[in-house]
Amino acid sequence: MRIAFYAPLKSPDHPVPSGDRLMARQLLACLTHAGHAVTLASDLRAFCGDSDDAAAYAALRAKAAAEVERLSALWRAEGAPDLWFCYHPYYKAPDLIGPALCKAFGIAYATAEASHSARRNLGIWRDMQAQVLEAVRGAAVNIALTARDAAGLAAAAPEAVLAPLKPFIDAAPFIAQAARPQPGHLVTVAMMRAGDKLESFRALAGALRLIEDRPWRLSVAGDGPLRAEVEALFAGFGAGRVAWLGQMPPAAVAALLAEGALYVWPGCGEAYGLAYLEAQAAGLPVVAWKTAGVPEVVADGVTGRLTPPGDLAAYAAAVAALLDDPAERWRLGEGARARVLADHSLAAASAALDAIVRKTVGETG
């Protein structure tokens, strides 16, 4: 099949790394691996971060209309694709291109990781979210990566067609690394930005202060606009306890994870967290909060430990207990690798996604 791929929040070609960019790239890899001809339809970033910025929304709609015209002309000359595949439309970044094209050319429309939140119906976001909901209702299929997202879409649009797909990664670079855990070595990989990321760093720092007497050291891979604020949260720990490694290439991240004893990241508001899957593929047990989409990728007692959200004492106790128990860390690390390979690998996702899109196009074509 010929598939037009679009990610309104962040193009797969965007220069700044993030979980959104990674998942967009991995969905492209899955579809290509399944034998489909996939093209990036547009790199227009349809993001409005301020609910009161009507001018920005008007400018965005004008750019989207120009993209519709451009693609219409292209498809009239070269033929339309079989499917428009939109990744992660939500209230701040709706798909303002695909639905109009699909209607005009009579092709199937699909979303992956679409979401709805009634409490975000504020200012321009109200109309942007209405656009998302209309697209979801009209889609031939909406692929949900978490049960939480599926429930939210079903509640907002009971008529929407839903299909599950487990979050996944290309596990090969991490599986290829032999696990060589260093005692007391805690690892986390995260961007340093405002919102949930900053709150997770704040919680991690607070929890580690409760077990400062334990012989741990923390390696932090990642960077971002709030790096100074994040580093300040960890001020006061002894010299050498926290290493700030900055943004690292994927191969270096895989090597770092292979040397870790535990992956520590509370996961405030995480949709699911691809970094959790990368850590588990490398053989690291995860300690996280049992919140949002985290339980979709971390199995408590099987691949790590999940603690009540916001309870720093419980989180610190879980980290300390695993630091003190190398046999349990090894058991969980082995379970983590096995579960990623069985349920969250690129191969497993490619087969599942291929079945979904073939069924979708077959039913609408």
C-alpha positions in Angstrom: 0.0 0.0 0.0 1.0 3.6 -0.4 0.7 5.4 2.9 0.9 9.2 3.5 2.3 9.7 7.1 1.8 12.9 9.1 2.7 13.8 12.7 1.2 17.3 13.5 3.0 17.7 16.8 6.6 16.8 15.7 7.8 15.6 12.3 10.0 12.5 12.3 12.6 14.9 10.7 12.4 17.4 13.6 15.9 18.3 14.9 15.0 18.0 18.6 14.8 14.5 20.0 11.8 13.4 22.1 9.5 10.5 22.7 7.1 11.8 20.1 9.8 12.0 17.4 11.0 8.5 18.3 7.6 7.0 18.1 6.9 8.7 14.8 10.1 7.3 13.4 9.3 3.8 14.8 5.8 3.8 13.3 7.4 4.7 9.9 9.9 1.8 10.4 7.0 -0.6 11.2 5.0 0.3 8.2 8.1 0.1 5.9 9.2 -3.2 7.5 5.7 -4.5 6.6 6.4 -3.7 2.9 4.4 -0.5 2.5 5.5 2.5 0.5 5.4 5.3 3.1 6.0 9.0 2.4 6.1 11.9 4.8 3.2 13.9 3.6 4.0 17.1 5.4 6.3 18.5 8.0 3.9 21.3 9.0 4.1 21.6 12.8 0.4 22.2 13.9 1.3 23.2 17.4 -0.3 26.0 19.4 0.9 26.0 23.0 -1.2 29.0 24.2 -4.9 28.6 24.4 -5.4 32.4 24.0 -3.2 32.8 20.9 -5.9 33.2 18.2 -3.5 34.8 15.8 -1.2 31.8 15.9 -4.2 29.5 15.3 -5.3 31.6 12.3 -1.8 31.5 10.8 -1.7 27.7 11.3 -5.0 27.2 9.6 -3.8 29.3 6.6 -0.6 27.1 6.4 -2.7 24.0 6.6 -5.0 25.1 3.8 -1.9 25.8 1.7 -0.7 22.2 2.4 -4.1 20.8 1.4 -3.8 22.7 -1.9 -0.2 21.5 -2.5 -1.0 17.9 -1.8 -4.2 18.0 -3.8 -2.2 19.2 -6.9 0.4 16.5 -6.2 -2.1 13.7 -5.9 -4.0 14.8 -9.0 -0.8 14.5 -10.9 0.7 11.4 -9.4 -2.2 9.6 -7.8 -3.5 9.6 -4.3 -2.2 7.2 -1.6 -4.3 4.3 -0.2 -4.2 5.6 3.4 -3.5 8.8 5.4 -1.8 7.9 8.7 -1.8 10.6 11.4 0.3 10.1 14.5 -0.7 11.8 17.8 -3.3 14.4 17.0 -4.4 16.1 20.2 -5.8 19.4 21.5 -2.6 21.4 21.0 -1.7 19.8 17.6 -4.7 18.7 15.5 -4.5 17.3 12.0 -5.8 20.2 9.8 -4.7 18.5 6.6 -5.6 14.9 6.3 -9.4 14.8 6.9 -10.0 17.3 4.1 -7.8 15.4 1.7 -9.3 12.0 2.6 -12.8 13.3 2.0 -11.9 14.9 -1.4 -10.0 11.9 -2.7 -12.1 9.1 -1.0 -9.2 7.5 0.8 -9.0 5.9 4.2 -8.0 8.0 7.3 -6.3 6.5 10.4 -5.0 7.9 13.6 -2.5 6.5 16.1 -2.3 7.8 19.7 -5.1 10.4 19.3 -6.3 11.7 22.6 -9.1 13.7 24.1 -9.4 15.7 27.3 -12.6 17.6 28.0 -10.8 19.8 30.6 -8.7 21.3 27.8 -11.6 22.9 26.0 -10.2 26.4 26.6 -9.9 29.3 24.1 -8.6 28.1 20.7 -7.9 24.7 22.1 -11.7 24.1 22.2 -11.9 24.4 18.4 -8.6 22.5 17.9 -9.9 19.6 20.0 -13.2 19.6 18.2 -11.1 19.1 15.0 -9.4 16.1 16.6 -12.7 14.6 17.7 -14.3 15.1 14.3 -11.3 13.3 12.7 -11.5 10.5 15.2 -15.2 10.0 14.5 -14.6 9.9 10.8 -11.5 7.7 10.9 -11.6 4.2 9.5 -9.5 3.2 12.5 -8.0 4.9 15.6 -5.0 3.0 16.9 -4.6 3.3 20.7 -1.3 2.6 22.3 -2.7 2.5 25.9 -5.9 1.4 27.4 -6.1 4.8 29.0 -6.2 6.5 25.6 -8.7 4.0 24.2 -11.1 4.6 27.2 -10.8 8.4 26.7 -11.6 8.2 23.0 -14.5 5.7 23.6 -16.0 8.1 26.1 -15.7 11.1 23.9 -16.7 9.4 20.6 -18.5 6.1 21.3 -18.9 5.5 17.5 -15.1 5.7 16.9 -13.5 2.6 15.5 -10.6 1.6 17.9 -7.7 -0.9 17.6 -5.1 -1.6 20.2 -1.3 -1.6 19.6 1.2 -2.0 22.4 3.9 0.6 22.7 7.1 -0.6 21.1 10.8 0.1 20.4 13.5 -1.2 18.1 15.0 -3.3 20.9 18.0 -4.6 18.8 20.6 -1.9 20.0 19.7 -2.6 23.6 19.5 -6.4 23.4 22.8 -6.4 21.7 24.5 -5.0 24.8 25.4 -7.5 27.4 24.1 -6.4 30.8 27.0 -5.4 33.0 25.3 -3.7 36.0 27.5 -1.7 38.3 26.5 -1.9 41.9 24.6 1.3 43.0 24.5 2.8 39.5 21.2 4.5 38.9 20.3 5.7 35.4 17.7 8.0 34.0 17.2 9.4 30.4 14.9 12.4 30.0 14.5 15.8 28.5 14.8 18.8 30.8 11.7 20.9 30.1 8.8 22.4 32.0 5.8 20.5 33.1 5.7 16.8 33.9 9.4 16.3 33.1 10.5 18.9 35.6 8.1 17.4 38.2 9.5 14.0 37.7 13.1 15.3 38.2 11.8 17.1 41.4 10.3 13.9 42.7 13.4 11.9 41.9 15.6 14.3 43.7 13.3 14.3 46.7 13.2 10.5 46.9 17.0 10.2 46.6 17.5 12.6 49.5 15.6 10.1 51.7 18.2 7.4 50.9 21.3 9.6 50.8 22.9 7.1 53.2 22.9 4.4 50.5 25.9 4.0 48.2 24.2 5.0 45.0 25.4 7.2 42.1 23.1 8.7 39.4 23.8 9.1 35.7 21.5 11.5 33.9 21.4 11.5 30.1 19.4 14.3 28.4 19.3 18.0 28.0 16.8 20.8 27.5 15.9 24.4 28.3 15.6 23.8 32.0 18.9 22.1 32.6 20.0 24.6 35.1 16.8 24.3 37.1 17.0 20.5 37.0 20.7 20.5 38.2 19.7 22.8 41.0 17.2 20.2 42.3 20.1 17.9 42.9 22.4 20.4 44.5 23.8 19.4 47.8 24.5 15.8 47.0 28.1 14.7 47.5 30.7 15.2 44.8 30.5 12.6 42.1 27.1 11.3 43.1 25.3 12.8 40.1 26.8 12.8 36.6 25.2 15.1 34.0 25.9 13.5 30.6 23.9 15.8 28.3 22.2 14.6 25.1 23.8 11.4 24.0 23.5 9.4 20.7 21.4 6.2 20.8 24.5 3.9 20.8 25.9 5.7 23.9 22.5 5.6 25.6 22.4 1.8 25.0 25.9 1.4 26.5 25.0 3.6 29.5 21.9 1.5 30.2 23.9 -1.7 30.0 26.0 -0.5 32.9 23.1 0.5 35.1 21.8 -1.3 38.1 18.4 0.4 38.2 16.4 2.7 35.9 14.8 5.5 38.0 12.2 7.8 36.7 8.9 8.5 38.6 7.1 9.2 35.3 4.8 12.1 36.3 2.0 12.2 33.6 3.9 9.8 31.2 1.8 8.7 28.3 3.8 5.4 28.6 7.5 6.3 28.2 9.6 4.7 25.5 12.7 5.2 27.7 11.2 2.6 30.1 11.2 0.1 27.3 14.7 0.9 26.2 15.9 0.5 29.8 14.1 -2.9 30.1 15.5 -4.1 26.8 18.9 -3.4 28.2 18.2 -5.5 31.2 17.5 -2.8 33.8 14.6 -3.1 36.3 12.6 0.0 36.4 11.3 1.9 39.5 8.4 4.2 38.6 5.1 5.5 39.8 1.9 3.6 39.0 0.4 6.5 37.1 -0.9 7.5 33.7 0.3 5.1 31.0 3.4 3.8 32.9 1.7 0.4 33.8 1.3 -0.2 30.1 5.1 -0.7 29.8 6.3 -1.6 33.3 4.9 -4.7 35.0 5.1 -4.5 38.7 7.0 -7.4 40.2 7.9 -8.7 36.7 10.0 -6.0 35.1 10.4 -3.5 38.0 8.5 -1.9 40.8 5.6 0.6 40.6 4.8 2.8 43.6 1.9 5.1 44.5 2.2 8.4 42.6 3.4 11.3 44.7 4.6 9.1 47.6 8.3 9.9 47.8 8.9 7.6 50.8 7.4 4.6 49.0 9.5 5.4 45.9 12.7 5.8 47.9 12.0 2.5 49.7 11.5 0.6 46.5 14.8 2.0 45.1 16.6 1.1 48.4 15.2 -2.4 48.5 16.4 -3.2 45.0 19.8 -1.6 45.6 20.2 -4.0 48.6 19.0 -7.1 46.6 21.2 -7.9 43.6 19.5 -11.3 43.0 16.1 -9.6 42.7 17.5 -6.9 40.4 18.8 -9.6 38.2 15.5 -11.5 38.2 13.6 -8.4 37.3 16.1 -7.4 34.6 15.8 -10.8 32.9 12.0 -10.5 33.1 12.2 -7.0 31.6 14.3 -8.1 28.6 12.0 -11.1 27.9 8.8 -9.0 28.1 10.1 -6.3 25.7 11.1 -9.0 23.2 7.7 -10.8 23.5 5.3 -7.8 23.6 7.0 -4.5 22.7 9.5 -5.2 19.9 9.6 -3.7 16.4 8.9 -7.1 14.9 5.8 -7.7 17.0 4.5 -4.2 16.4 5.1 -4.4 12.7 3.0 -7.5 12.3 0.2 -6.1 14.4 0.2 -2.7 12.7 0.3 -4.3 9.2 -2.8 -6.4 10.1 -4.6 -3.2 11.3 -3.9 -1.1 8.2 -4.6 -3.9 5.7 -7.9 -4.6 7.4 -8.7 -0.9 7.4 -7.9 -0.3 3.7 -9.6 -3.5 2.7 -12.8 -2.5 4.4 -12.8 1.1 3.1 -11.2 0.6 -0.3 
